[in-house]
Amino acid sequence: MTNYETKDLSGVLFANDKRTKETQPNAKGSALIDGVEYWVSAWTNTSSKGVKYQSLKFERKSEVFDNTQEMHQHAKDLEDDVPF
């Protein structure tokens, strides 16, 4: 198996085969922009003139990780407050 290394200012999208609702993205993937990793979601839309286009959303991977770390710390803090 070959490891794929994303080059800066590039990314990859894969068809979302788990899509069950119109609000979920048609494709998902990741990108590297200025050395920062992002999750990428894409929706296929049609303009009022009938032209198809892709709408993209980027979410910084580290923010998702940082939020998870904060949630674990908060849960640990709550456990420490339990008197038994």
C-alpha positions, -999 to +999 in steps of 0.1 A: +000+000+000+013+034-009+011+063+015-003+095-001+011+128+011-010+158+005+010+187-010+003+223+002-026+240-016-041+207-027-067+182-015-089+153-023-126+146-024-144+113-024-181+105-031-201+104+002-216+069-001-232+073+034-254+102+023-290+098+035-303+134+034-302+163+010-284+184+036-255+160+038-225+166+014-222+148-019-185+145-014-160+146+016-123+148+019-094+168+031-070+196+020-038+212+031-037+250+029-007+270+040+004+240+061-029+237+079-051+206+074-088+210+067-118+187+063-136+195+031-173+189+023-189+195-011-225+198-023-236+197-059-261+225-066-278+240-096-280+278-101-312+296-111-299+295-147-296+257-146-258+256-143-244+229-119-217+240-094-200+227-063-204+245-029-176+238-005-171+240+033-138+239+050-133+229+087-099+231+103-089+196+115-071+210+146-102+228+157-122+196+157-093+179+177-090+208+201-127+208+208-126+170+215-097+176+239-117+203+256-147+180+260-126+153+275-111+177+300-145+191+309-158+156+315-128+148+337-134+181+357-170+171+362-160+136+375-136+153+400-165+173+414-186+141+422-184+136+460-186+098+460 
